[in-house]
Amino acid sequence: MSSSNTNSDAGTTVVEPEAGREPPRSTGLVMQIIIRRDLLTVHKWPIGPLLAQSAHASTAVLHKYRDHPDVRRYLEGEDGRGWEGMRKVVLEVPDETSLRSIVRKIDEMNNPIPYHLWIEQPENIPTALALIPNKRPKKLKKILDEHCKLFN
């Protein structure tokens, strides 16, 4: 059985292998999930429903792009144990305008990273953006570094 530890500095969770078992080989892929901070601060959403938005977006992007080579590699891993070594980072933006701005900037990239913008229904509110697992190319890194910060 594996256990997990959170590295709060990096915002990632590391799965520790069973005793005597080698850890899974890293794919180097990371999924970014971006959440609107104003849903907590302005709209007073409880933390549970906000966390659900993150789960909805990440599940949707994996399903929607399940045949994409990077998604397959992320799920399967280098050694068939991808689920043990999955890496995600949860980021935040101030509001809906900022979230939509990131979507526009990703769309403008030469090789845009596939994503899913979760729209909560029936309210029709964009709440979270999940990108397929990627190696954070320079253009994406610049977009995320300029417009997001680690969710805390």
N, C-alpha and C positions, 0 to 999 in steps of 0.2 A: 504494500500500500504506500502511496506517496503522500507527502505533506507539502504544504506551501508556506513560504515566507514572503512577506512584502518588504521590498527595499524602498523605504519612503523617499530616499533621495532621488532615485531613478523613476519612481512611480510605476514600477513593474513588479510582478509576482514571479518568484522563482520556485519551481516545483523540485523538491528534493526526492531523489530516487529511493527505492527500497534499499535497505542495507545490503551491501554486496553487489548491487546492480549499478552498472555504468549509467551516468546521466545521458539523456537523449542528446544527439548532436544538434547543434543550433543551425537553423536555416538562415539566420540573420534577418529574418522578416519580422516586422513589427506592425501591428494594427493600431491606428490612431482613432480615438473616439473623442469627439469634441461636443461639449455640453454647454448650454446657455446658463450662465451664472444668475441672470435676472429671474429665472424661474424660481430660484430659492429666495433671493433677496427682495425682489419687487412683487412677484406674483405669489410668494409665500407657499410654494409647493413643498410638501414634506419630502424628506430625503429619499424615502422608499420609492415613490413614484418617479422621482428623478433618476434614480438608479435603474429603474425599469426601462426608462427611455434609452439609456446606454445599452442595455441588454437587447432591446428591440432593434436598435440601429445596427449593432454588431452581428446579431443573428441574421438580419435581413441582408446585409452586404455579403455575408458568407453564402447565403442561399442564392441570392441573385447572381453572384459571380462564381458559383461553385465549380464551373468548368475552366476558370481562368488558371493558368499554370501556377501563379504565385499563391492562389487560394489553395489549390490542391497540395502544393508543397508545404504550406503552413499547416494544413490539417493532417497530412501524412507524415511530414518530417523527413529527415534524411535517412532515417532508419526505421520507419514505420511507427514511430512513437511521437508523432507531431503534437498530439494533444498534451503530452507531458512537458513540452518545451515552448508552448505558445507564449508570445510576448504581446502585451497591449500597453498602451499609454493613454491615460484619460486626461484630456486638456479642457480648458474652459475659455469661453469668449464672453464678453459682457452681455450681449443681447442678440436678438434675431437679426438685426442689420449686420452685425459682425459675422454671424454664422453664414448668412447669405453671401456676404462679401468673400468669404473663404471659398465657397462653392464657385463663385464667378472666377476667382483667381485660379483655382484648380482647372476649371474648364478652359482657361486661356493658356494653360501649359502646352508645350509642343507634344508631349506624351502624357496627357492627363491620367492621374491615378483614378481608377474606378472607385466610386463611392455610393453610399445611399444616405439620403437626407430623410430622417424619420419625421413624418408628419403625424402628430397625435390626433386621433379621431375620437369623437365627432367634432372636437374643438377646432380642427384644421390648423394646429399650431406646430411649426417646425421646432423640434426640441433637441435633436442630436444628429450629428453627422459621423458616420463611420467610413473609413477608407479601407480598401482591401489591404491585407498585409503587404508591406513593401519595404524596400531598403532605404527609404527616405532620401530620394535623390535631391541634389542641391537646390533645385527650384522649389520643391515641396518644403524642404527644410527652411528655406528663406521665408516662405509664406507662413508656415506654422510658427517659426521663431518671432516673426513680426506681429502676428495677430492673436497668438494664443499664449497661455501659460499653463503650467501643471495645475490640474484641479486639486484644490485642497480645502 
